[in-house]
Amino acid sequence: MHGGFDSSAWEALPIPEPERAASFLQLTRSILGCAGRGVPRAAFLREVSAMLLDFSGCDYLDIRHRDGDTIYRWSASRRSYILPRFELFSPSEDIVTTLGLPHGTALGNVARMVLTRTYPGGLDCFTSGGSFWLNDTSETPQFLGLHPGLTQCIDLEGAEPCRSLLLIPFAISGGNAGFVLLASERTEHFDAADILLFETIAQTFGFAAADRRAQEALRERVKELTCLYGMMQIADSAEWTREEKLERIVHLLPLAWQHPEIAAAKIELDGTAFQTPNWREEGKSQRADVMVDGRKRGCVEVVYITGELEFAGNPFLDEEACLIVEVARQIAGIIEREETEALRRREQLWHADRLATIGKLSSSIAHELNEPLSSILGFAQLAKKSVLDPARVTSDLDKIVSISLHAREIVRKLLIFARQMPAKKSLVQINHVVQDALSLVETRCGNEGIELALQLKPDLPEIEADPSQLNQVIVNLVVNAMQAMPRGGQLTIQTARETDALLLIVEDTGIGMDPDVSRQIFHPFFTTKDVLQGTGLGLSVVHGIVTSHGGTIQVQSSPGAGSRFEVRLPLSGGNSEKKG
């Protein structure tokens, strides 16, 4: 005998005392209730191990468990000075190795027999339920191996040798299997009635562990979805700025992670950081890049701020790795939508300004079209009177065709200037754009006594730009200069090349501006003109277009001495040497 009893006696085991049975039922409910709360694994093991040690009266407990994708060992003691131990193991084809048990040891041999149900028959140390038990480990059967013996089955620091032990397997499914080892420093600790209860409790633990994992997974998914839903609500709000949205989002993130009480978060965008008050750079962290239009604009990072987490291993769930990537993607979507909407509004503003400019030029445009129409009418009347002179009719019709083509070209340029279309950059020659733009204002300059002086440097390289928008820049600057010369003057337009940019200069001899006005002229809706004579958009639109092309615009002006606008546009890299 090795502290066991005849296995044939299991059918006639005594029924537990009512008080013991009631404690067993309460323990079962408590284990299942703890699992139902979906608490983290560490809290679950700490709470359940305390219950089992209290119910069993044992000194030590060791659980080896394949819990889904996690394989771990949890050891605990009734002694307050002995700290619990948690270890993670890597999967292996051999179940004993997987559970962290070395080959050739007594405990390893027992575990292999119990888990694979390959123990010898007829031995009273194995129960009909497949458990192994001894009430005196000094009498360890030799077939188990003796180096080390079962007295050293618990290797917690400060633990005393074990004299009685009970190893109970449980196998709920292929992904939920292991054993519970209960050990006492005293001999003759276990009896048959209690062993039946412990075997039931071990199976209950297996079911509870599966339920806890499911509850925890459900809770984590709810937290993650709550976070994403909150982000959607913030993103859809029209009352907050981008910065206010990011500030609110960053405070949502810690609550979506497994350990919110020690989690801190940071969102970085274009060099600006938004972070929770408890943010620290050190600690175990998880991050994802914020990519907008294929370009990295920042990152999202979540960190656990404690120096050491309670247990070793990766503290982040696989689902959290997917979550932080989705958070970064959602933030990128917010940025993309805002910038797309800003671009749409800017293009609408520019289009409104073009239409306003056409209104300002309406008299000169009417004159431009009236002249060819008068000529067409005159030559048509002459042709009608010269029916008997075919040569004369042919000549008049040729002139009508030529003048009509000229009028059509005026209308074409006007339509190009007025139409609203998405920005589309191409290689353009700035001198050609200047000449096209002047065709809309040249007549008005002459009518208002303004002398037009062109100083266009030949053979300038092409630049990458939207020709329609550059046309608008030139027209706006020219119209602004004309309005500054109500009594006539000189308007000079100059192009030149600098080292890495092209220079466009529009200079007038008009009334000029004082420094206070010069500082504000590029602000939207700022104007010095009377009501209904100006929108205050022209120079603001010029500044926006130049900036969107990567360029700069500067103004030099003083009262009574005219104004000089200098626009610098960057050369187009490898295309910068192509001549127009």
Summary of the structure (lengths in Angstrom):
residues: 580
radius of gyration: 43.2
end to end distance: 105.8
largest distance: 142.6
contacts: 1791
relative contact order: 0.07
helix: 47%
strand: 21%
